[in-house]
């Protein structure tokens, strides 16, 4: 009698491995989608990378949030603001006034605007440089939050829409009157200062081209910095540097407060290596996370000299009182919630297939390192879990009709 050959262990192992690799994808595919109405504003789409808001759209689709029509969110279409050039022509800006209905979440990703071309002499002299240190001068027709924008945002907030904004939504070139109205909704105030940690402060590497000229104009000295450190820039043009090893012992780190740990369940302690603005929280707001610049005694003295606190908010949450129901005066709708992220948190240039893979954010968090200059660890360890919590909260938002009656 002929013996049956045993099933080769190799093929059994391969089948088990394939099942293991496919299982997270299968779990993601069979998990139910959730409806969440989201509007995104981004006026800084200079090219087809869409990086100022792409990180948010990855989270929306990885968590299977869908539009009210059941469609997935498309980062190249489903937002308001400007669009990349096509055949040498930039399409007309899509404004918030075109929204047909208030969303449950309105996310202001960036309103800095587009950079105009400047001559080398202008760049070197620091002429027309925006006060928030971003680069070139924004185009007037697109740059900054406008009165028309804040009118729409206030109306949406009055009906219960959650508002989330991040840097740069309120700093220059947004005008002061508009900034004050938006800041009141967000429970914070901009101090006029922005900053960034650079792994290399040498001219011509990562520091913006206009910085050496502006530094010479302000201080009367040449820009000779090398090595790592912070660049601080103020709205009126003042600027200074904190050097690693002298005024700071490392980059900026985000530290969650007791309120942040309790509300968000997060306790990450990661570097934040990109532009951030220095804000204060208004009365009644919660500071959920702060920046720690790992200051030395010299660094604390330098910040004090410029009127900057040693620690300042990274994430601010404000909850406005609920609106009374006209049919039931003793009851009230849940309070309207706003968040402000004092950094360029949604800025991410990757959009991998692995969004359709259950557990991928956790995997990336485990295996992404946190070196100086990298933004990846912050995205996976802080922004993604933060937005998971914020989106869950937004999904519970009940909007009010004109008469004050709640609607989904």
TORRO-549066 format. One record per residue (C-alpha): residue in three letters; x, y, z; chain. Coordinates in nm, 2 decimals. Each point is the difference from the previous one (the first is absolute). Last residue first. Layout:
N
   rest       c1       c2       c3   kette
    ala        X        Y        Z       A
...
//
This chain:
408
   rest       c1       c2       c3   kette
    unk    -2.80     6.46     1.37       A
    unk    -0.25     0.26     0.09       A
    unk    -0.07     0.19     0.33       A
    unk    -0.26     0.27     0.01       A
    unk     0.13     0.35     0.06       A
    unk    -0.22     0.18    -0.25       A
    unk     0.27     0.02    -0.26       A
    unk     0.07    -0.37     0.03       A
    unk     0.24    -0.13     0.26       A
    unk     0.27    -0.26    -0.07       A
    unk     0.06    -0.31     0.21       A
    unk     0.36    -0.08     0.03       A
    unk     0.07    -0.37     0.10       A
    unk     0.22    -0.06    -0.31       A
    unk     0.21     0.30     0.11       A
    unk     0.10    -0.17     0.32       A
    unk     0.11    -0.31    -0.19       A
    unk     0.19     0.22    -0.24       A
    unk     0.18     0.18     0.28       A
    unk     0.11    -0.33     0.16       A
    unk     0.13    -0.15    -0.32       A
    unk     0.16     0.34    -0.07       A
    unk     0.21    -0.03     0.31       A
    unk     0.10    -0.36    -0.08       A
    unk     0.11     0.11    -0.35       A
    unk     0.17     0.32     0.11       A
    unk     0.21    -0.13     0.30       A
    unk     0.19    -0.32    -0.06       A
    unk    -0.05    -0.03    -0.38       A
    unk     0.04     0.36    -0.10       A
    unk     0.26     0.08     0.27       A
    unk     0.21    -0.29    -0.11       A
    unk    -0.01     0.10    -0.36       A
    unk     0.11     0.37     0.04       A
    unk     0.38    -0.07    -0.01       A
    unk     0.24     0.29     0.07       A
    unk     0.16    -0.16     0.31       A
    unk    -0.07    -0.38     0.02       A
    unk    -0.32    -0.16     0.12       A
    unk    -0.02    -0.36    -0.13       A
    unk    -0.29    -0.15    -0.17       A
    unk    -0.05    -0.37     0.08       A
    unk    -0.25    -0.01     0.28       A
    unk    -0.20     0.30    -0.13       A
    unk    -0.01    -0.15    -0.34       A
    unk    -0.15    -0.32     0.13       A
    unk    -0.26     0.19     0.21       A
    unk    -0.10     0.20    -0.31       A
    unk    -0.02    -0.32    -0.20       A
    unk    -0.24    -0.17     0.23       A
    unk    -0.26    -0.09    -0.26       A
    unk     0.13     0.04    -0.35       A
    unk    -0.17     0.21    -0.26       A
    unk     0.20     0.31     0.09       A
    unk     0.29    -0.22    -0.10       A
    unk    -0.03     0.11    -0.36       A
    unk     0.23     0.29     0.09       A
    unk    -0.07     0.38     0.00       A
    unk     0.32     0.17     0.07       A
    unk     0.07     0.38     0.00       A
    unk    -0.11     0.08     0.35       A
    unk    -0.09     0.35     0.14       A
    unk    -0.30    -0.08     0.23       A
    unk     0.19     0.13     0.31       A
    unk     0.13     0.34    -0.12       A
    unk     0.02     0.12     0.36       A
    unk    -0.20     0.18     0.27       A
    unk    -0.29    -0.24    -0.03       A
    unk    -0.33     0.18     0.09       A
    unk    -0.31    -0.19     0.09       A
    unk    -0.36     0.11     0.02       A
    unk    -0.31    -0.15     0.16       A
    unk    -0.36     0.13    -0.01       A
    unk    -0.18    -0.10     0.33       A
    unk    -0.25    -0.28    -0.01       A
    unk    -0.36     0.12    -0.06       A
    unk    -0.19     0.13     0.29       A
    unk    -0.29    -0.10     0.21       A
    unk    -0.22     0.20     0.24       A
    unk    -0.13     0.22    -0.28       A
    unk    -0.16    -0.31    -0.17       A
    unk    -0.16     0.11    -0.33       A
    unk     0.24     0.29    -0.04       A
    unk     0.30    -0.23     0.06       A
    unk     0.27     0.19     0.19       A
    unk     0.34     0.03    -0.17       A
    unk     0.29    -0.18     0.16       A
    unk     0.28     0.20     0.17       A
    unk     0.32     0.03    -0.21       A
    unk     0.27    -0.27     0.03       A
    unk     0.36     0.10    -0.07       A
    unk     0.29    -0.23    -0.05       A
    unk     0.36     0.12    -0.04       A
    unk     0.29    -0.22    -0.13       A
    unk     0.36     0.11    -0.01       A
    unk    -0.02     0.25     0.28       A
    unk     0.30     0.19     0.15       A
    unk     0.30    -0.08     0.22       A
    unk     0.29     0.23     0.08       A
    unk    -0.22     0.31    -0.07       A
    unk     0.11     0.25    -0.26       A
    unk     0.05     0.37     0.09       A
    unk     0.31     0.04    -0.22       A
    unk     0.24     0.03     0.29       A
    unk    -0.19    -0.28     0.18       A
    unk     0.08    -0.22    -0.30       A
    unk     0.37     0.08     0.02       A
    unk     0.01    -0.05     0.38       A
    unk    -0.17    -0.34    -0.03       A
    unk     0.25    -0.10    -0.27       A
    unk     0.30     0.10     0.20       A
    unk    -0.12    -0.21     0.30       A
    unk    -0.03    -0.29    -0.24       A
    unk    -0.33    -0.08    -0.18       A
    unk    -0.14    -0.33    -0.10       A
    unk    -0.25     0.17    -0.25       A
    unk    -0.30    -0.15     0.17       A
    unk    -0.32     0.06    -0.20       A
    unk    -0.33    -0.05     0.17       A
    unk    -0.30    -0.23    -0.03       A
    unk    -0.36    -0.01     0.10       A
    unk    -0.03     0.37     0.10       A
    unk    -0.37     0.04     0.08       A
    unk    -0.18     0.32    -0.08       A
    unk    -0.21     0.20     0.26       A
    unk     0.22     0.31    -0.01       A
    unk     0.19     0.02    -0.32       A
    unk     0.30    -0.22    -0.08       A
    unk     0.32     0.17    -0.11       A
    unk     0.18    -0.05    -0.33       A
    unk     0.34    -0.05    -0.13       A
    unk    -0.01    -0.13    -0.36       A
    unk     0.16    -0.32    -0.14       A
    unk     0.21    -0.09    -0.30       A
    unk     0.14    -0.35    -0.02       A
    unk     0.20    -0.24     0.22       A
    unk    -0.24    -0.11     0.27       A
    unk     0.18    -0.26     0.22       A
    unk    -0.21    -0.25     0.18       A
    unk    -0.12    -0.07     0.35       A
    unk    -0.33    -0.18    -0.05       A
    unk    -0.24    -0.03     0.29       A
    unk    -0.34    -0.02    -0.18       A
    unk    -0.33    -0.11     0.16       A
    unk    -0.17     0.30    -0.17       A
    unk    -0.20     0.16     0.28       A
    unk     0.20    -0.13     0.30       A
    unk     0.34     0.02    -0.16       A
    unk    -0.07     0.35    -0.14       A
    unk    -0.14     0.13     0.33       A
    unk     0.30    -0.14     0.19       A
    unk     0.22     0.18    -0.26       A
    unk     0.15    -0.16    -0.30       A
    unk     0.36     0.09    -0.09       A
    unk     0.12     0.08    -0.35       A
    unk     0.38     0.02    -0.04       A
    unk     0.18     0.29    -0.17       A
    unk     0.36    -0.08    -0.09       A
    unk     0.31    -0.06     0.21       A
    unk     0.19     0.13     0.30       A
    unk    -0.08     0.36    -0.06       A
    unk     0.17     0.34     0.06       A
    unk     0.36    -0.11    -0.04       A
    unk     0.02    -0.37    -0.11       A
    unk    -0.25     0.05    -0.27       A
    unk     0.00     0.36    -0.10       A
    unk    -0.30     0.23     0.05       A
    unk    -0.03     0.26    -0.28       A
    unk    -0.17     0.34    -0.02       A
    unk    -0.25     0.19    -0.21       A
    unk    -0.18     0.34    -0.01       A
    unk    -0.20     0.06    -0.32       A
    unk    -0.32     0.16     0.14       A
    unk    -0.17    -0.34     0.01       A
    unk     0.28    -0.17     0.20       A
    unk     0.23    -0.27    -0.13       A
    unk     0.17    -0.27     0.22       A
    unk     0.26    -0.23    -0.15       A
    unk     0.09    -0.30     0.22       A
    unk     0.32    -0.20     0.00       A
    unk     0.23    -0.25    -0.16       A
    unk     0.35     0.05    -0.15       A
    unk     0.12     0.31    -0.17       A
    unk    -0.07     0.37     0.05       A
    unk     0.21     0.27    -0.17       A
    unk    -0.27     0.24    -0.10       A
    unk     0.17     0.34    -0.02       A
    unk    -0.05     0.26     0.26       A
    unk    -0.19     0.34     0.00       A
    unk    -0.27    -0.16     0.21       A
    unk    -0.33     0.07    -0.18       A
    unk     0.13     0.06    -0.35       A
    unk     0.26    -0.28     0.02       A
    unk    -0.26    -0.24     0.12       A
    unk    -0.24     0.11    -0.28       A
    unk     0.27    -0.08    -0.25       A
    unk     0.10    -0.33     0.15       A
    unk    -0.38    -0.10     0.03       A
    unk    -0.11     0.07    -0.36       A
    unk     0.13    -0.34    -0.14       A
    unk    -0.21    -0.20     0.24       A
    unk     0.21    -0.23     0.24       A
    unk     0.03    -0.35    -0.15       A
    unk     0.35    -0.01    -0.15       A
    unk     0.10     0.34    -0.16       A
    unk     0.11     0.16     0.32       A
    unk     0.10    -0.24     0.27       A
    unk    -0.26    -0.05     0.27       A
    unk     0.02    -0.38    -0.02       A
    unk    -0.24    -0.23     0.19       A
    unk    -0.25     0.29    -0.02       A
    unk    -0.26     0.05     0.27       A
    unk    -0.28     0.24    -0.10       A
    unk    -0.16     0.31     0.14       A
    unk    -0.30     0.24    -0.02       A
    unk    -0.06     0.31     0.21       A
    unk    -0.29     0.25    -0.03       A
    unk    -0.15    -0.10     0.34       A
    unk    -0.29    -0.18    -0.17       A
    unk    -0.31    -0.03     0.22       A
    unk    -0.21    -0.30     0.11       A
    unk    -0.35    -0.13     0.06       A
    unk    -0.07    -0.11    -0.36       A
    unk    -0.31     0.21    -0.05       A
    unk     0.16     0.31     0.15       A
    unk     0.31    -0.06    -0.22       A
    unk    -0.22     0.01    -0.31       A
    unk    -0.14     0.34     0.09       A
    unk     0.33     0.14     0.10       A
    unk     0.18    -0.13    -0.31       A
    unk    -0.26     0.16    -0.23       A
    unk     0.06     0.34     0.16       A
    unk     0.38    -0.05     0.00       A
    unk     0.04    -0.09    -0.37       A
    unk     0.11    -0.35    -0.10       A
    unk     0.34     0.03    -0.16       A
    unk     0.13    -0.09     0.25       A
    unk    -0.12    -0.24     0.27       A
    unk    -0.35    -0.13     0.02       A
    unk    -0.01    -0.32    -0.21       A
    unk     0.36    -0.10    -0.01       A
    unk     0.01    -0.19     0.23       A
    unk    -0.31    -0.21     0.09       A
    unk    -0.37     0.03     0.01       A
    unk    -0.28    -0.24     0.11       A
    unk    -0.36     0.13     0.02       A
    unk    -0.28    -0.24     0.12       A
    unk    -0.33     0.10    -0.16       A
    unk    -0.26     0.08     0.26       A
    unk    -0.24     0.24    -0.18       A
    unk     0.18     0.31     0.12       A
    unk     0.33    -0.16    -0.11       A
    unk    -0.13    -0.01    -0.36       A
    unk    -0.10     0.36     0.01       A
    unk     0.33     0.10     0.15       A
    unk     0.19    -0.20    -0.27       A
    unk    -0.20     0.16    -0.28       A
    unk     0.06     0.35     0.12       A
    unk     0.37    -0.09     0.07       A
    unk     0.05    -0.08    -0.37       A
    unk    -0.17     0.31    -0.13       A
    unk     0.22     0.21     0.23       A
    unk     0.31    -0.17    -0.15       A
    unk     0.25    -0.25     0.14       A
    unk     0.33     0.07    -0.16       A
    unk     0.16    -0.01    -0.34       A
    unk    -0.21    -0.06    -0.31       A
    unk    -0.06     0.34    -0.17       A
    unk     0.30     0.16     0.16       A
    unk     0.25    -0.26    -0.12       A
    unk     0.22    -0.10     0.28       A
    unk     0.35     0.15     0.04       A
    unk     0.27    -0.26    -0.01       A
    unk     0.12    -0.24     0.27       A
    unk    -0.20    -0.11     0.31       A
    unk     0.15     0.22     0.25       A
    unk    -0.32     0.12     0.17       A
    unk     0.07     0.36    -0.07       A
    unk    -0.02    -0.04    -0.37       A
    unk     0.30     0.13    -0.19       A
    unk    -0.07     0.30    -0.21       A
    unk     0.37     0.09    -0.02       A
    unk     0.25    -0.23     0.17       A
    unk     0.30     0.16    -0.16       A
    unk     0.12    -0.33    -0.14       A
    unk    -0.35    -0.09    -0.13       A
    unk    -0.04     0.34    -0.16       A
    unk     0.34    -0.02    -0.17       A
    unk    -0.08    -0.35    -0.13       A
    unk    -0.32     0.11    -0.16       A
    unk    -0.33    -0.10     0.14       A
    unk    -0.25    -0.25    -0.13       A
    unk    -0.33     0.01     0.19       A
    unk    -0.08    -0.27     0.26       A
    unk    -0.35    -0.14     0.03       A
    unk    -0.22     0.04     0.30       A
    unk     0.04    -0.02     0.38       A
    unk    -0.35    -0.14     0.05       A
    unk     0.09    -0.35     0.12       A
    unk    -0.19    -0.30     0.14       A
    unk    -0.32     0.15     0.11       A
    unk    -0.21    -0.30     0.09       A
    unk    -0.38     0.04     0.01       A
    unk    -0.17    -0.30     0.17       A
    unk    -0.37    -0.09     0.02       A
    unk    -0.05     0.18    -0.33       A
    unk    -0.23     0.30    -0.06       A
    unk    -0.19    -0.03    -0.33       A
    unk     0.05     0.11    -0.36       A
    unk     0.35     0.12     0.04       A
    unk     0.09     0.25    -0.27       A
    unk     0.06     0.28     0.25       A
    unk     0.30    -0.21     0.11       A
    unk     0.18     0.11    -0.32       A
    unk     0.13    -0.20    -0.30       A
    unk     0.28     0.20    -0.15       A
    unk    -0.01     0.04    -0.38       A
    unk     0.21    -0.26    -0.18       A
    unk     0.37     0.08    -0.05       A
    unk     0.11     0.01    -0.37       A
    unk     0.32    -0.14    -0.14       A
    unk    -0.16    -0.31    -0.14       A
    unk    -0.16    -0.08     0.34       A
    unk     0.14     0.20     0.29       A
    unk    -0.06    -0.14     0.35       A
    unk    -0.32     0.08     0.19       A
    unk    -0.09     0.28     0.24       A
    unk    -0.23    -0.02     0.30       A
    unk    -0.28    -0.24     0.10       A
    unk     0.04    -0.37     0.02       A
    unk    -0.12    -0.33    -0.15       A
    unk     0.18    -0.01    -0.33       A
    unk     0.37    -0.10     0.03       A
    unk    -0.03    -0.15     0.35       A
    unk    -0.29    -0.22    -0.10       A
    unk    -0.23    -0.11     0.28       A
    unk    -0.17    -0.33    -0.05       A
    unk    -0.36     0.01    -0.13       A
    unk    -0.31    -0.10     0.20       A
    unk    -0.21     0.30    -0.11       A
    unk     0.04     0.16     0.35       A
    unk     0.37    -0.03    -0.04       A
    unk     0.19    -0.30     0.14       A
    unk     0.21    -0.07     0.30       A
    unk     0.18    -0.34    -0.04       A
    unk     0.27     0.06     0.27       A
    unk     0.27    -0.03    -0.26       A
    unk    -0.20     0.23    -0.22       A
    unk    -0.03     0.29     0.25       A
    unk     0.36    -0.06     0.12       A
    unk     0.14     0.02    -0.35       A
    unk    -0.21     0.31    -0.06       A
    unk     0.16     0.18     0.30       A
    unk     0.35    -0.07    -0.12       A
    unk    -0.08     0.13    -0.35       A
    unk    -0.09     0.35     0.14       A
    unk     0.31     0.21    -0.04       A
    unk     0.16    -0.27    -0.22       A
    unk    -0.22     0.05    -0.30       A
    unk     0.29    -0.13    -0.21       A
    unk    -0.16     0.13    -0.32       A
    unk     0.16     0.34     0.03       A
    unk    -0.03     0.33     0.19       A
    unk    -0.30    -0.10     0.21       A
    unk     0.02     0.26     0.28       A
    unk    -0.36     0.12     0.03       A
    unk    -0.12    -0.31     0.18       A
    unk    -0.35    -0.02     0.15       A
    unk    -0.15    -0.34     0.08       A
    unk    -0.37    -0.09     0.04       A
    unk    -0.10    -0.32     0.17       A
    unk    -0.34    -0.18     0.03       A
    unk     0.06    -0.33     0.17       A
    unk    -0.16    -0.33    -0.10       A
    unk     0.16    -0.32     0.13       A
    unk     0.11    -0.30    -0.20       A
    unk    -0.05    -0.35     0.13       A
    unk     0.29    -0.24     0.04       A
    unk     0.01    -0.27    -0.28       A
    unk     0.28     0.16    -0.20       A
    unk     0.21     0.09     0.31       A
    unk    -0.02    -0.35     0.14       A
    unk     0.09    -0.15    -0.34       A
    unk     0.31     0.24    -0.02       A
    unk     0.11    -0.10     0.35       A
    unk    -0.04    -0.37    -0.09       A
    unk     0.19     0.01    -0.33       A
    unk     0.35     0.00     0.15       A
    unk    -0.08    -0.28     0.25       A
    unk    -0.18    -0.20    -0.27       A
    unk     0.30     0.04    -0.23       A
    unk     0.23    -0.12     0.29       A
    unk    -0.22    -0.30     0.07       A
    unk     0.00    -0.10    -0.36       A
    unk     0.38     0.04    -0.02       A
    unk     0.05    -0.21     0.31       A
    unk    -0.23    -0.28    -0.14       A
    unk     0.18     0.03    -0.34       A
    unk     0.34    -0.04     0.17       A
    unk    -0.12    -0.28     0.23       A
    unk    -0.07    -0.21    -0.31       A
    unk    -0.33    -0.19     0.02       A
    unk     0.10    -0.36     0.08       A
    unk     0.04    -0.22    -0.30       A
    unk    -0.27    -0.26    -0.01       A
    unk     0.13    -0.35     0.02       A
    unk    -0.05    -0.25    -0.28       A
    unk    -0.14    -0.33     0.10       A
//
